[in-house]
Amino acid sequence: MSNNNTNSNKINVPEARAAMEQFKCEVANEIGVPLKKGYNGDLTSAQNGYVGGYMVKKMIEKQEQMMAEKNQG
């Protein structure tokens, strides 16, 4: 079932847009995906998915680290 009110590209904190774009570029570079600023329609869905998945993995790792540090202190 489709929800027409959902925008998967929505940034929840608009002030973070530039930082998220930078993070995406860093991740793509790290994993060897040739992401560039602007149009990236030449990338495969697998390449795009890999970038997104790796971003999520890195964000979860960072959050876990922050939680662990909070519990130690």
C-alpha positions as CSV (number, residue, x, y, z in Angstrom):
1,M,0.0,0.0,0.0
2,S,1.4,3.4,-1.0
3,N,1.4,6.4,1.2
4,N,1.4,9.5,-1.0
5,N,2.2,11.8,2.0
6,T,5.6,10.2,2.5
7,N,8.7,11.7,0.9
8,S,11.7,9.3,1.4
9,N,14.1,12.2,0.5
10,K,12.8,14.5,3.3
11,I,15.4,15.8,5.6
12,N,13.9,15.9,9.1
13,V,16.3,18.7,10.2
14,P,16.7,21.0,7.2
15,E,19.8,22.6,8.7
16,A,21.5,19.2,8.3
17,R,21.1,19.0,4.6
18,A,24.6,20.1,3.7
19,A,26.2,17.9,6.3
20,M,24.2,14.9,5.0
21,E,25.2,15.6,1.4
22,Q,28.9,15.8,2.5
23,F,28.5,12.5,4.5
24,K,26.9,10.8,1.5
25,C,29.8,11.9,-0.7
26,E,32.4,10.7,1.9
27,V,30.7,7.3,2.2
28,A,30.5,6.9,-1.6
29,N,34.1,7.7,-1.9
30,E,35.0,5.3,0.9
31,I,33.2,2.4,-0.8
32,G,34.3,3.3,-4.3
33,V,31.0,4.5,-5.8
34,P,31.6,7.3,-8.3
35,L,29.0,9.7,-6.8
36,K,29.3,13.3,-8.0
37,K,27.4,16.5,-7.2
38,G,24.4,16.9,-9.3
39,Y,22.9,14.3,-11.5
40,N,23.8,10.7,-10.7
41,G,21.3,8.8,-12.9
42,D,24.1,6.8,-14.4
43,L,24.6,4.9,-11.1
44,T,22.8,1.6,-10.7
45,S,20.2,1.1,-8.0
46,A,22.6,-1.3,-6.4
47,Q,25.3,1.4,-6.1
48,N,22.8,3.9,-4.7
49,G,21.5,1.3,-2.3
50,Y,25.0,0.4,-1.1
51,V,25.7,4.1,-0.4
52,G,22.5,4.5,1.6
53,G,22.9,1.2,3.4
54,Y,26.5,2.0,4.4
55,M,25.4,5.5,5.6
56,V,22.8,3.9,7.9
57,K,25.4,1.4,9.2
58,K,27.9,4.2,10.0
59,M,25.1,6.3,11.7
60,I,24.1,3.3,13.8
61,E,27.7,2.6,14.8
62,K,28.2,6.2,15.8
63,Q,25.0,6.2,17.9
64,E,26.0,3.0,19.6
65,Q,29.4,4.5,20.4
66,M,27.8,7.6,21.9
67,M,25.4,5.5,24.0
68,A,28.3,3.3,25.3
69,E,30.3,6.4,26.2
70,K,27.3,7.9,28.0
71,N,26.8,4.7,30.0
72,Q,30.5,4.6,31.0
73,G,30.6,8.2,32.2
